Amino acid sequence: MTSTNGAATDWAKRDARVVQHPHGNPQDPERLVLVRGKGSTLWDAEGREYIDAHAGAWLTQVGHGREELAKVAAEQMSTLAHFTIMADFANTPTIEFCERLVERAPRNIAKVRLMSSGSEADDEALQLVRLYHHRRGQPQRTKVLVLRGSFHGRTYGGAELAGGRPGIGDVPDNAITLTPPWPYHTELFGGENLTDFCVRELEETIARVGAKNIAAMFGELVMGPAGMIPAPDDYWPRMVSVLKAHGILFVADEVVTGFGRAGAWYSSLDYNLAPDIIVLAKGIASGYMPLGALLLDANVADVLDGAGGGGSYAGHLVAAAVASANIDIIERENLLEASRERGRQFLDELGELINLPVVGDVRGRGLMVGVELVSDKATREPLFGRFPSLRKDIDRFLRTKHGVIVGIHGGTIALTPPLVITAREVSHVVDAVGDALARVNIHTGRID
């Protein structure tokens, strides 16, 4: 175990010398050096305590410090840590885990492909949807439909699905963006019913591009990084119906929503969908092991049988064993219902903040809860667009004054705690967020 002796400032200096943080600011010397966790609580190197309303990037479903998961990992490591599942190699933990994934999935799902992260899984899904059509004699089907502002990983394939990212080189012009189902921003739909508008836009896009050229649509069932945006209940069923009619595959990106984060094993079940591919990661092992997966429809699996992919760590025995034990905890402690119940509590208590000048919308599904911040309620102008420094100021105020760790994404405070969070802890988080936002000076962009 790494020693935690010495001041946190020493750890921060050592970190600054050798660790490059994604989205980090090299000019900012502050670091929050975390050393321990239990349930929904974290401790830093100086012994300060925090409520974790971030779940380490929305993935620690069963909470921190689960000794039973550590024991499962140690036992598997001491037996057989890993061996490839390429070709005809197999192992019992992976077989049992994949059986459990399929048992809980929509009925059309038949096979599982394993890899090490959600980004890898999205990238492989992009390759597979094109390979599917190629093997069926339609190699020209290469274009993909995505929602504007959606996120599908950090690989080059993820960049392609995002329509490109500055500075990484040319990205094929294959991603076609559609209007996101964002109920708060009614201006996106020109006064028309949201779902009617989006379905019509989809049909017109298919007619313009040609169904024969489109491989698939990728969709986050609840848009996470864009700001915790759940679609209306009729949106995905109607959109998928149009896709199916044109032979376009549907890839449900459930990297965030799966394993109880949005209140169900898979949000595809909540929406009564039968996706051709479901992308999983994050809560699949509650972050105790890096793991991602693709669930394949039976027909899709047949066409893709024998195709390569997955990588060296695909089917990692320890990851599979831990992920299976993670399922046991979620079931034993009824954490799917807990996600729904605590999510309702968040929405009820946060609803009182809607009258604050900077709060535009409060929304969520399960424990994917968002508070969208605005500088003008009439125009819905993003608060951070006007005052960029407030993003960090609010984050640090919540940590230092209230001992609460949150995420801030897409102009929204994202509240995504472990599913084991208690009612008392939810109220503490809400009070902290309310205090921070009540102190924001809408004219100066400062926290008074």
N, C-alpha and C positions, 0 to 999 in steps of 0.2 A: 504493500500500500504506500502511496506517495505521502511523505511527511507534510504536515500542515503547520509545522513550527515556523515562527518568524512572522513579521508583519505582512499584511495583505499587500502593502505597497511594494515589498520586495518581490512578491509573486507577480504583481502587475508589471514591474520592470523586466523581470525575466520573460514574461509572456510577450512584452513588446519587442524584445530582442529576437525572438525565434518563431513566434506564431503569427501567421497572417490570417486575419478574420474576414470571412465573407461579409461584405457590406460594412466592414469596419472603417473607422476614420483614423488614419495614421497620425493625425494631429491631436487626437484625443487620448490622453494617457490613462483615463479611468478604466478600470476593469472590475467586474464583479466576479471574484474568484470563489466559486462554489465548491464545497468539499463534502457535503453530506445531504441526504434527503430521507424523509419518511412520510409516507402518505402524500399529502398535499403541502408538506412543509419542506423548506430548504434552509440550509445554513451555509454562511460564507466563511472564509478563512479567519475572520475575526470573531466568529461565534454569533453573528447577527442572524435573526430568524426572519423568514419570508414565507408568505402564502404564495404558492405557485399557481398562478392563473394563466400560465403559458404552456405548461406540460412539455417543456423542452422541444418546441416546434410541434405542438399539438399531438403528441404521440404517447405520452406516458399514461395510458388508460387506467392501469391498475395501481398507479401511484409508485412512489419511490421506496427503495429499501425492502423489496420483497425477498425475504430470505429463501422462500421456497423455490423461487426462480433461480437463485444463485446455486442452490443445491442440485436442481435439475441440470444446470449447465455443468457443474463440477462432475457430477456422476457421468454425464455423457462424454465429457472431455477425457475422463479417465478410462472410458471404454473404447470409444473411437470418435475423435473430434471431427474429422472430415475425410471424405473421399468423393471424387467426382460422380455425378449421376449421368454423365455422357454415355452414349451407346447403350450397352446392356447392364451397366452397373446400377445397383439400387441399394437402399438401406431402409431399415424398419422405421426410424423416426420420421423420415420424409414421407413414406407411404402413409403412415397413420395420420400425419398432419394434413396431407392433401385430401385424404378421405374426409376429414372433419371440415375442411374448407368447402368441399363440394356438398356435403350434407346440409350445410346452412345456407347455401346459395340458391338463387333462382333455379327452377327445375330444369331449364335448358342447359345448365352448366355441366360439363362432363369431365374436363381435364384441367390440370394446373401446370403452369410453368413457373419456375422459381428463379429468383435472382437476388441481388443484395440491397436494392434501394428502389424507391419510387421513381426516381429519375431514370434508372436503368429499365424499369418496367415500362414506363411510358415510351422510352426510346425503342424497346423491343416491340411494343404494340404497334408503333408506327411502321416498323419494318414488316411485321407480320400481316398487317392489313393490305399492304401492297403485294406481298408475296402470295397472299390468298387469291387475289384477283389474277395475278400472273399465272398461277397454277391452274386457274379456271379459264385461261385463254383470253383474259382482258388486261393485258399489261399496261394499257394506256390509263387505267384507273390509278392515278398517283396523287391526285389532289385531295386535301382534307379540309373539312369544315371545323372551325373552332369559334368559340365565343370571344369577342373582343375583351381583353383584360384578363383572360383566363391564364392558368399556369399549369404546365405539363412537364416540369422537370428542368434540370440544368445541363443536360447533355446537349450535343449538337442537334440531336433530334428534337429536344425540348425547345431549342432556339428556333428551329424551323417551324414548330407548332405555334410559337409566339410571333411568327412573322419576321424573325430576325432580331438580333440584339447588337447594339452599336459596338464596332471595333473588333468583331470576331471573324470578319471575312464574309464573303458572299454566301447567302442562304438561298436555296432553291425557292422560287416563287410558287410554292404549292399550297400555302395556307390561305384559306378564304375565310375572312372574319365576318361574324354575324353579331347582331345587337344582343348584348347580355340581358337576361331576364331580371331586371333590377327595379323592383316595384317602387322604390322611393323616388327614382328619377323618371317621373312620368313624362318629362320633356323628350325622352328618347323615343316615345311611341306616338307622338303627334296627336294626342287625345284619343287614340284607338285603344281598345282592350289589349293589354300586354301580350297575352298568348295569341290572340288573333293576329296582331302585328307580326310577331316573331314567326308564326307558322306561314303567313303569307310571304314574308321575306325569305324564308327557307325555300318555299316552292318557287319563287321567282329566281332565286340564286341557282337552284338546280336547273331550271329551264335555261338560264343564261349560260352557265358553264357546261351543262350537259351531264346527265347522270352517268353516262358512259365514261366520263373522265374523273369521277369522284370515288375515292376508295372508302372513306369513312368520315364520320363526325366524332370528334373527341369532346366530351363534356364533363366538367366537374358538376356533380349533381347538386352540390352546394358550393358556390364559388368561394374558395377560402382566401388566398392571398389578395384577391380583389376587394375583400372586406366582409367576409362572412355573409354571403348573399344567398338565401334560399329562394328557389324559384316557386311560383304558384303551383299548386298541386296538379293542375291540368297541363302544365307546360311540357314536361318531359314525355308523358304518354302521347301527346299530340305530335310533338316533334319526331319522336321515334317512329310513329306510325307512318309519317311521310317518308322517312329514310328507308324503312322496310319496303315501302311500295316501289322504291327506285333501286333496290338492290344495293343500297349504301350501308356499310357496316356501322354499328354504333358501339363506340368504346366508352364505357362509363368509368371515368376517372374517380375512383373511390379511395385514392391514397389518403386523403384526409377524413372522409366521411365514414369509412368502414370501421368495424369493430367497436361500435357503440358511440363513436364521437358525435354522430348526428342522431343517436338514439336507437339504432338498429344494427344488426350484424352487417347488413349492406343496405344503403339507402335505395338501391334498386328494388328491394322488396317493398319498401314503403311506397314507391311510385308504381308498383306492379309492372316493372320492366323486365324484359328478357334480353339483356345486352349480349352482343356477340362476343365482347371481351370486357372483363372487369379488371381494372388496375388497382392493386392493393399495395400498401406499405405502412409506414408510421405505426399505428396501433396494433398491427398484426402481431407484434411481439412486445408491445409497450416500450419499445426502445431499448430493451435489455439485450437485444441482438439486432444487427443490421439485416433487414430482410424485406424483400419485395416479392410480389407474385402477380401472375396473370391467370384469371379464370377464363376458360374458353368454352364457348357454345359447342355442342356435340358436332355439328356440321363443320364449323370452323376448325375444330380440333382434327377432324378426319382429313380435311384438305391440307392442313399444316403438318400432319404427322411426319416425323423424321427431319423437320427443319432444324437448323442449328440455332444457337443462342444460349442465353443464361449466364455464361461466364464461368470462371474457375470456381467460384464459391456457390454456384447454384446447387440447391439441395443440401446446404450445409447442415450436418447432423445436429450440432449443438443449437443452431438457430431454430431448426424444426422442433426439437425437443422442448425448447423454451417457449416457442410460440404455441405449441399444443398445451403446455401448462398454463399459458396466458389465457387461453380459451376456458380452461377449467375455472380459473379465478373469476373471469367475467360472468360465467354461468352461476357459479356457487354463490357469489355475492350480489347477483341480480343487478349488474352494473348497467345493463341496457335501460332498465326502468329508472335506475338512479340518474342516468344521463338525461332522460326526459324530465324527471321530476326537478332536478337541480336546474335544468335549463329553463323550465317554466318559472322557477323562483327567480332566476336572474332577470327574465323578461318582466315579471311583475314588479320587482323592486327597482329595476333600472327605468321602468316606465315613468317614475316620478321625476326623472331628470329631463324629460322631453321639453320642459319649459325653460331650461337654461338656454341662454343665447347661442351657445356653441354646439348644442346637441340637435342634429337634424333628424336622426332616425335611430331607433333601437330595434334590433331584429335578431333572429337566430333559429336554429333547429338543433334540438338536443343541446350538447355543450359546445356548440359552435355559435357563440354569441358576439354580436358586434354593436358598437356605439359609433355611428358615423358622425364626424365633427365637421361643422360648416362655419364659415365666417359671415354668411348671409343666408338666412332661412328662406328668403324669397327666391333667390337665384340658385341656392344649393351649392354655392361656391365652396370648394374644400378649404377647411381651415389651414391646413399645412401648405396649401398653394399660396396663401397670403403670408403666412408666418411659418416658414420652414423650421425654424429653430424650436418651435413648440413641440415638435415630434419628440425630440430628445428631452426637452424640459419636463414634459408631462410624464414620460417614462421614468425619469430619475426622481421626480417629486414623489411618485407613487412608491418607489423603492425606499427612498431615504426617510420620508415622513410617515409612511404607512406600512412599510414592510410588505409590499405587494408587487409581484412581478407579472407584467402583462406583455402582450405583443401589440405592435401597432403596424397595421397593414392597409394599404390602399386608402388612407385617410380615415381609418377606422380603428378604434381600440378593440382589439380582439381578445375575448375572454374564453379561453379554452383549457380549463384546468383538468387535472386527472379526474376520472369519473368517480373517484372515491371522496371527492371534496364534500365537506359537511355543510348543512344548512347555515350553521354559525359562520363558517368560513366564507360562504357565498355573501352573506350580509356584510361581513367585514370588507370584502372586495368591493361591493357596491358602494358602501359608505366612503371608501377611499377614492374611488373613481368620481363619486359625486363631489367630494371635497376638492379634488384637483380641478375638475371642470368648472366648479362654481368660482374658483379663484382666477380663471383665465380672463384677462382684460381684453375684450374684443377689439378695443381701439389701439392698444399698444402691442398686443401679442405677447404679453408677459403673464407670469403667474404671480399674482399679488398676495 
